[in-house]
């Protein structure tokens, strides 16, 4: 069996998509030539430009020396160009960490084809740490890279990405790799956004959740509606300016499709005498409560507020109708252990509406009013929106241009762009059809574009008993269950408060050690240029021990949602230092300085969380008799 056949058999079993690309591939642009090395290592020649991929004398020695200069923390390794795979071979042999991944990006299939003919790659093909994104359109890179960065602890290393480039591939495909870098930056930004960008902002959501504990206990959860509308049409009603064009077409669809509106769309629909079945809400700020201000019980009769309980209690108070509890995929809700249903929800209420319809089993899902861009005359929202058609906050932030549904380019903002990227991910992972019937706005990759009239004619016909199904499916907790859950939560809070004190004590010990290291090691080095090696090594090991707290399941469940944005940012900075060109001592000195700050801030964060838990305890005790 020759090398190519052996590699192809392995590809067929372990990487069938790549196998299918290679089966009938015919090479035309490259050829293999020998190097001048005694072992005659193969080299890759690009015929038209007469350019080679590797040093003609000794490709491996040259590459290894270059990698040794470049690689300091071999965790997140991104290869631009496969060549004959020599860069990957050396990285797998010499630069390995327990967290390591090796991501190979190459727009061309042919170099990989030639590599399969001249090198035994069976072990590499089977290696789960290796991701081969070869022959992929650069437009797919955002989703592919995003999914990889969400794995394990890779998010901690986004400031220490190693770019290992094949010079020939870079020369021939410069624009492609520039596009990949742009997608990588978007992926990093959205991965970090997924975990939050400000712990104090996260605390607002946690404080609201704890104050809303009785709303959570007393109301049914979205879990009761799982797949209740399998393969039935669902409509997301967002509040973009194009909603004015087709909102009237919702009339008569009340029993033919599940209508799920973003919170800001409810008042717009009311203006037209329309109602959704479900209305989503997830913003933690007081302004969101204004969206429901002045609504009457008749206005929201048979409308279910399907909110995440991170919203302000005033938002619940202003909605005079039924509730369904919807959890986001936050550790806090797992810690509560009051099952309601957890969804992977993006950052906007319209993103949330999409995920709810997906959870309900809807297919297709039709989007209207989802512009994610400025409309004509730079309007931001549909007429009738609570804060007007030109919401001023959107004019004071960076303006971007993206591809439009009906125009080559359209203006958007950084915030809307983030919503769009979450849609791109959610649509790609959705197993059904998504129709963008927005009739304006930004293009959401993966959706089918048509008018709302066309979507109705094609996908919406008979009655499906929406309201009856919702009412029959929801299970309301009994008085006995409500009482039991309140007592259970009081016990959990007491236990959590005790654990918080233990965490603070351990973090304070870490802070004492970082201060000791600063005073007895760093300052003495700065004064004399000398280091007490024994003290240095002992302290450096001891002061990192409190980091074990962050891998404890109890810490994850109680505190992760609150502190994770700060913790991830801190670990990104620390790993950025470890992966830098600083000399050994200086790296560790910088690491200690970062840990010193982190321990201090974490102590303050846990203390703040304690206060929030005490507030929840008081809410629960209001019902003590």
C-alpha positions in Angstrom: 0.0 0.0 0.0 1.5 3.4 -1.0 1.5 6.4 1.3 -1.4 8.1 -0.6 -3.6 5.1 -0.3 -2.8 4.7 3.4 -3.5 8.4 4.2 -6.7 8.3 2.2 -8.0 5.3 4.0 -7.3 7.1 7.3 -9.0 10.3 6.0 -12.0 8.3 5.0 -12.5 7.0 8.5 -11.4 10.0 10.6 -12.0 13.0 8.3 -14.5 12.0 5.7 -15.2 15.6 4.5 -11.6 16.0 3.5 -11.5 12.5 2.0 -14.5 13.4 -0.3 -12.7 16.6 -1.4 -9.6 14.6 -2.4 -11.2 11.5 -4.0 -11.5 13.0 -7.5 -9.0 15.8 -7.1 -6.7 16.6 -10.1 -3.5 18.6 -9.3 -2.4 21.3 -11.7 -0.7 24.2 -9.9 2.1 22.5 -7.8 4.6 19.7 -8.1 7.0 18.0 -5.8 10.8 18.5 -6.1 13.6 17.2 -3.9 15.6 19.5 -1.5 19.4 19.4 -1.5 19.4 17.8 1.9 21.1 14.3 2.0 17.7 12.8 2.9 16.2 14.5 -0.2 13.2 15.8 1.8 10.4 16.7 -0.6 9.7 20.4 -1.3 6.6 22.0 -2.8 7.0 24.0 -6.0 4.3 26.4 -7.2 4.8 26.1 -11.0 3.5 29.4 -12.3 5.6 31.6 -9.9 8.5 29.2 -9.7 8.3 29.6 -5.9 9.1 26.9 -3.3 7.5 26.4 0.2 10.7 25.5 2.2 14.4 26.1 2.5 16.0 24.1 -0.4 18.9 22.9 1.8 17.3 21.9 5.1 13.6 22.6 5.5 13.3 21.1 9.0 16.3 22.7 10.7 15.4 26.1 9.4 11.8 25.8 10.5 12.7 24.4 13.9 15.0 27.3 14.7 12.3 29.8 13.6 9.7 28.1 15.8 12.0 28.0 18.8 12.4 31.8 18.6 8.7 32.3 18.1 6.7 29.8 20.3 6.6 30.5 24.0 3.2 29.1 25.0 2.1 26.3 22.5 -1.6 26.2 23.3 -3.5 28.0 20.6 -1.6 27.4 17.3 -3.0 28.6 14.0 -1.3 27.6 10.8 -1.7 29.8 7.7 -1.1 27.3 4.9 -0.5 23.5 5.1 2.4 23.3 2.6 3.7 19.8 3.0 2.8 19.9 6.7 6.4 20.3 8.0 5.4 23.1 10.3 2.7 20.9 11.9 5.1 17.9 12.2 7.6 20.0 14.2 4.9 21.6 16.4 3.5 18.2 17.3 7.0 16.9 18.1 8.5 19.8 20.0 5.8 22.2 21.1 3.1 20.5 23.1 0.9 21.6 26.1 -1.9 19.6 27.7 -4.3 22.3 26.3 -2.7 22.4 22.8 -4.7 22.6 19.6 -3.4 22.9 16.1 -5.6 24.7 13.6 -4.6 24.5 10.0 -6.2 27.0 7.5 -5.5 26.8 3.8 -7.8 27.9 0.9 -6.1 25.5 -1.5 -6.6 21.8 -1.5 -3.6 20.9 -3.7 -0.7 21.3 -1.3 -2.5 19.0 1.1 -3.1 16.5 -1.8 0.7 16.5 -2.5 1.5 16.1 1.2 -0.7 13.0 1.4 1.4 11.5 -1.4 4.9 12.0 0.2 4.5 11.9 4.0 2.9 9.3 6.3 0.2 11.4 8.1 -1.8 8.6 9.7 -1.0 9.8 13.3 -1.8 13.4 12.5 -5.0 12.5 10.8 -6.2 10.6 13.9 -5.0 13.4 16.3 -8.1 15.1 17.8 -6.0 18.1 18.7 -5.5 18.9 15.0 -8.2 20.8 13.1 -7.8 20.8 9.3 -9.8 23.7 7.8 -8.6 23.1 4.3 -10.3 24.2 1.1 -12.8 26.2 3.1 -14.4 29.5 1.9 -13.1 32.2 4.2 -16.8 33.2 4.9 -17.1 29.9 6.9 -14.1 30.8 9.1 -16.0 32.8 11.7 -18.2 29.9 12.7 -15.4 27.3 12.5 -13.0 29.3 14.6 -15.7 30.4 17.1 -16.6 26.8 17.8 -13.0 25.8 18.4 -12.3 28.8 20.7 -15.4 27.7 22.8 -13.7 24.4 23.6 -12.2 23.7 27.0 -10.1 26.6 28.3 -8.9 27.9 24.9 -10.6 31.3 25.6 -7.9 31.9 28.2 -5.2 31.9 25.4 -6.7 34.3 22.9 -3.9 36.9 23.6 -1.3 34.2 23.0 -2.3 32.9 19.6 0.7 31.5 17.7 0.4 32.3 14.0 2.7 29.8 12.1 2.7 30.7 8.4 3.8 29.0 5.3 5.5 31.7 3.4 4.5 30.4 0.0 0.8 30.1 0.9 0.9 33.6 2.4 2.4 35.0 -0.8 -0.2 33.3 -3.0 -3.3 33.9 -0.8 -2.6 37.1 1.1 -6.2 38.5 1.0 -7.7 35.2 2.1 -5.5 35.2 5.3 -6.4 38.8 5.9 -10.0 37.8 5.8 -9.3 34.9 8.2 -7.6 37.2 10.6 -10.7 39.5 10.6 -13.0 36.5 11.3 -10.6 35.3 14.1 -10.9 38.8 15.7 -14.7 38.6 15.5 -14.7 35.1 16.9 -12.5 36.1 19.8 -14.6 39.1 20.5 -17.9 37.1 20.5 -16.4 34.3 22.6 -15.4 36.8 25.2 -18.7 38.5 24.9 -20.5 35.2 25.6 -18.9 35.1 29.0 -19.6 38.8 29.7 -17.3 41.8 29.6 -17.9 43.4 33.0 -18.4 41.5 36.4 -20.3 44.4 37.9 -22.7 44.4 34.9 -23.1 40.6 35.5 -23.9 41.3 39.1 -26.8 43.4 38.1 -28.3 40.4 36.4 -27.6 38.2 39.4 -29.0 40.7 41.8 -32.2 40.9 39.7 -32.4 37.1 39.5 -32.1 36.8 43.3 -34.7 39.5 43.9 -36.9 37.8 41.3 -36.6 34.4 43.1 -40.4 34.3 43.8 -41.2 34.9 40.2 -39.0 32.0 39.3 -40.5 29.7 42.0 -44.2 30.6 41.2 -44.2 30.4 37.4 -43.9 27.6 34.8 -40.8 27.2 32.7 -40.1 27.1 29.0 -39.2 23.4 29.4 -42.9 22.6 29.3 -43.1 23.7 25.7 -40.1 21.7 24.3 -41.0 20.5 20.8 -44.7 21.2 21.3 -44.7 22.9 17.8 -42.5 20.5 16.0 -42.2 21.4 12.3 -44.8 24.2 12.7 -44.0 27.7 11.5 -42.7 30.3 13.9 -42.3 34.0 13.4 -39.7 36.3 15.2 -41.0 39.9 15.3 -38.1 42.2 15.9 -38.4 46.0 16.0 -36.3 47.1 13.1 -37.5 49.9 10.7 -38.6 47.5 8.0 -41.3 46.1 10.3 -43.5 48.9 9.1 -43.5 47.4 5.6 -45.1 44.0 6.6 -46.4 44.1 10.1 -50.0 44.1 8.8 -49.5 40.7 7.2 -49.4 39.2 10.8 -53.1 39.7 10.9 -54.9 36.4 10.6 -51.8 34.3 11.4 -52.6 34.1 15.2 -53.5 30.4 15.0 -51.3 29.5 12.0 -47.8 30.2 13.4 -46.2 30.7 16.8 -45.5 34.5 17.0 -42.7 35.4 19.3 -41.9 39.1 19.6 -39.0 41.0 21.1 -40.1 43.2 24.1 -39.7 46.4 22.1 -42.1 45.0 19.4 -45.0 44.5 21.8 -46.1 48.2 21.8 -45.6 48.4 18.0 -47.9 45.4 17.5 -50.5 46.9 19.9 -50.6 50.0 17.7 -51.9 47.7 14.9 -54.2 45.7 17.1 -52.0 42.7 17.0 -50.6 40.4 19.7 -47.8 37.9 19.9 -48.1 34.6 21.7 -44.8 35.1 23.5 -42.8 38.2 24.2 -39.1 37.9 25.1 -37.1 40.1 27.4 -33.5 39.8 28.8 -32.1 43.3 29.3 -31.1 44.0 33.0 -31.7 47.7 32.9 -34.6 49.8 34.2 -35.2 51.2 30.7 -36.6 47.8 29.6 -39.4 48.2 32.2 -40.6 51.2 30.2 -41.5 49.0 27.3 -44.4 47.5 29.2 -45.4 50.7 31.1 -49.1 51.5 30.9 -50.1 48.2 29.4 -53.4 46.8 30.7 -54.4 43.2 31.4 -56.5 43.3 28.2 -53.5 44.5 26.2 -51.5 41.3 27.2 -54.4 38.8 27.6 -53.1 35.5 26.2 -49.6 36.9 25.8 -46.8 35.2 27.8 -43.8 37.2 29.0 -41.1 34.7 28.3 -38.3 36.5 30.0 -35.0 35.6 31.5 -35.2 36.5 35.2 -32.1 38.7 35.0 -34.5 41.5 34.1 -35.4 44.2 36.6 -38.3 43.3 39.0 -39.9 46.5 37.7 -40.1 44.9 34.2 -42.1 42.0 35.7 -44.2 44.4 37.7 -45.1 46.4 34.6 -46.3 43.4 32.7 -49.9 42.6 33.8 -50.0 39.1 32.3 -48.8 35.5 32.4 -45.1 34.6 32.7 -42.9 31.8 31.4 -39.4 31.5 33.0 -36.6 31.1 30.5 -33.0 30.6 31.8 -29.9 31.6 29.8 -27.0 29.1 30.0 -25.5 30.7 33.1 -24.1 28.7 36.0 -26.3 30.7 38.5 -29.4 29.1 37.1 -27.9 25.6 37.5 -27.0 26.4 41.1 -30.6 27.5 41.8 -31.6 23.9 40.9 -35.2 25.0 40.1 -35.7 23.5 36.7 -37.3 25.8 34.2 -35.4 25.2 30.9 -32.0 26.5 29.9 -31.3 27.9 26.4 -28.1 29.2 24.7 -29.4 32.7 24.2 -27.6 35.5 22.3 -27.3 39.1 23.5 -30.6 40.5 22.1 -34.3 39.8 22.8 -34.7 38.9 19.2 -31.8 36.4 19.4 -33.7 35.0 22.4 -37.0 34.8 20.4 -35.2 32.7 17.7 -33.8 30.3 20.3 -37.2 29.9 21.9 -38.9 29.1 18.6 -36.1 26.6 17.9 -36.7 25.0 21.4 -40.4 24.8 20.6 -39.5 22.8 17.5 -40.7 25.4 15.0 -39.6 24.9 11.4 -39.3 27.1 9.4 -38.5 30.2 11.5 -39.4 33.4 9.7 -37.7 36.7 10.7 -39.4 40.1 10.2 -38.2 43.4 11.4 -34.7 42.0 12.0 -32.9 44.8 10.2 -29.7 44.9 12.4 -29.0 48.1 10.4 -30.2 51.6 9.9 -33.3 52.1 7.7 -34.1 54.9 5.3 -33.3 58.3 6.7 -31.1 56.6 9.4 -34.1 55.4 11.5 -33.3 52.7 14.0 -36.7 51.2 14.9 -40.2 50.7 13.6 -42.7 53.5 14.1 -44.5 53.1 17.4 -41.4 51.9 19.3 -41.3 53.1 22.9 -38.1 55.1 22.5 -38.9 56.4 19.0 -37.8 55.7 15.5 -34.4 57.3 16.0 -33.0 56.0 19.2 -30.1 58.4 20.0 -27.8 55.8 21.6 -27.2 54.3 18.2 -25.8 57.5 16.7 -23.0 57.9 19.2 -21.2 54.6 18.5 -19.0 53.3 15.7 -20.7 52.9 12.4 -19.8 49.9 10.2 -20.8 48.7 6.8 -22.0 45.1 6.2 -23.6 43.3 3.3 -27.3 44.1 2.9 -30.2 41.8 2.0 -31.1 44.0 -1.0 -28.1 46.3 -1.3 -24.4 45.6 -1.5 -23.6 47.6 1.7 -25.7 48.9 4.5 -24.8 50.9 7.7 -24.9 49.2 11.0 -23.4 49.6 14.5 -21.0 47.5 16.6 -23.9 46.4 18.8 -26.1 45.3 15.9 -23.1 43.6 14.3 -22.7 41.5 17.5 -26.3 40.5 17.3 -25.8 39.6 13.6 -22.8 37.3 14.4 -24.9 35.5 17.1 -27.6 35.0 14.5 -25.0 33.6 12.0 -24.0 31.0 14.6 -27.5 30.1 15.7 -28.7 29.8 12.1 -25.8 27.6 11.2 -26.6 25.3 14.1 -30.3 25.2 13.4 -31.5 22.0 11.8 -34.4 23.5 9.9 -35.0 26.4 7.5 -34.6 30.1 8.4 -36.4 32.7 6.2 -35.3 36.3 6.4 -38.5 38.2 5.5 -37.2 41.4 6.9 -37.5 43.3 3.5 -34.5 45.4 4.3 -31.6 45.4 6.6 -28.4 43.4 7.0 -27.8 40.0 5.5 -27.7 37.1 8.0 -25.7 34.3 6.5 -27.5 31.0 6.1 -31.0 32.5 5.8 -33.2 32.4 2.7 -34.3 35.8 1.7 -37.9 36.5 0.5 -40.7 38.8 1.2 -43.0 38.1 4.1 -45.9 37.6 1.7 -43.9 35.0 -0.2 -43.0 33.2 3.1 -46.6 33.2 4.2 -47.8 31.7 0.9 -45.1 29.1 0.9 -44.9 28.0 4.6 -48.0 29.1 6.5 -51.4 27.5 5.9 -53.7 25.6 8.3 -54.5 26.2 12.0 -52.1 24.7 14.5 -53.9 25.6 17.8 -51.1 27.7 19.2 -52.8 29.2 22.3 -54.5 25.9 23.2 -51.3 24.0 23.0 -49.4 26.6 25.2 -52.2 26.6 27.8 -52.4 22.8 28.0 -48.7 22.3 28.1 -47.7 24.7 30.9 -47.4 23.2 34.4 -47.8 25.6 37.3 -46.2 24.8 40.6 -48.6 23.7 43.4 -48.7 25.7 46.7 -46.8 22.8 48.4 -44.1 22.8 45.7 -43.7 26.6 46.0 -43.3 26.3 49.8 -40.8 23.4 49.4 -38.7 25.4 46.9 -38.6 28.5 49.1 -37.3 26.4 52.0 -34.8 24.6 49.8 -33.5 27.9 48.5 -33.0 29.3 52.0 -30.8 26.3 52.9 -28.8 26.7 49.7 -28.2 30.4 50.4 -27.0 29.7 53.9 -24.6 27.1 52.6 -23.4 29.4 49.8 -22.7 32.2 52.3 -20.5 29.9 54.3 -18.6 28.9 51.2 -18.2 32.5 50.2 -16.4 33.2 53.5 -14.1 30.2 52.9 -13.3 31.5 49.4 -12.5 35.0 50.7 -10.2 33.5 53.3 -8.3 31.5 50.7 -8.0 34.5 48.3 -6.8 36.7 51.1 -4.0 34.2 51.8 -3.1 34.4 48.1 -3.0 38.2 48.3 -0.7 38.1 51.3 1.7 35.8 49.3 1.7 38.1 46.2 2.5 41.0 48.4 5.3 39.1 50.1 6.7 38.1 46.7 6.6 41.7 45.5 8.4 43.0 48.6 10.9 40.2 49.1 11.7 39.1 45.6 10.7 41.7 43.0 11.8 44.8 44.9 15.1 43.2 46.0 15.8 42.2 42.3 15.1 45.8 41.3 17.5 47.1 43.9 20.4 44.6 43.5 19.7 42.6 40.4 19.9 39.4 42.5 17.2 36.8 43.2 16.9 34.4 46.2 16.2 31.4 44.0 14.8 29.2 46.9 12.4 31.9 48.2 11.5 32.8 44.6 10.5 29.2 43.7 8.7 28.4 46.9 6.6 31.6 46.9 5.8 31.4 43.2 4.4 27.9 43.7 2.4 28.8 46.9 0.9 32.0 45.6 -0.7 30.2 42.7 -2.5 27.7 44.9 -5.6 29.8 45.3 -6.2 29.5 41.6 -7.5 26.0 42.4 -10.6 27.6 43.7 -11.7 28.5 40.2 -11.8 24.9 39.1 -14.1 23.8 42.0 -17.6 22.8 41.0 -19.1 24.6 43.9 -17.3 27.9 42.9 -18.4 27.4 39.3 -22.1 27.0 40.2 -22.3 29.8 42.7 -19.9 32.4 41.5 -18.9 31.7 37.9 -21.6 33.7 36.1 -20.6 36.8 38.2 -16.8 36.6 38.2 -16.1 34.7 34.9 -15.7 37.9 32.7 -13.0 39.3 35.1 -11.4 35.9 35.6 -11.2 35.2 31.9 -9.8 38.6 31.2 -7.2 38.1 33.9 -6.2 34.7 32.6 -6.0 36.0 29.0 -3.6 38.7 30.3 -1.5 36.2 32.3 -1.2 33.8 29.3 -0.4 36.8 27.1 2.6 37.4 29.4 3.6 33.8 29.5 3.5 33.6 25.7 5.5 36.9 25.3 9.2 37.4 24.6 9.9 38.6 28.1 12.9 36.9 29.9 11.9 34.2 32.4 12.1 36.2 35.6 10.3 39.2 34.1 7.4 36.9 32.9 6.9 35.6 36.4 7.2 39.0 38.0 4.5 40.3 35.6 2.3 37.2 36.4 2.6 37.9 40.1 1.6 41.5 39.6 -1.5 40.4 37.6 -2.4 37.8 40.3 -2.0 40.4 43.0 -4.6 42.6 41.3 -6.8 39.6 40.5 -7.0 38.4 44.1 -7.8 41.8 45.4 -10.6 42.3 42.9 -12.0 38.8 43.4 -12.2 39.4 47.1 -14.3 42.5 46.4 -16.5 40.6 43.9 -17.2 37.7 46.3 -18.1 40.2 49.1 -20.6 41.9 46.7 -22.0 38.5 45.8 -22.6 37.8 49.5 -24.7 40.9 49.8 -26.8 39.8 46.8 -27.4 36.4 48.4 -28.5 38.1 51.6 -31.0 40.1 49.5 -32.4 36.8 48.1 -32.6 35.4 51.6 -34.7 38.4 52.6 -37.0 38.0 49.6 -37.6 34.4 50.6 -38.3 35.3 54.2 -41.1 37.6 53.2 -43.3 34.6 52.9 -42.4 33.1 56.3 -45.5 32.8 58.5 
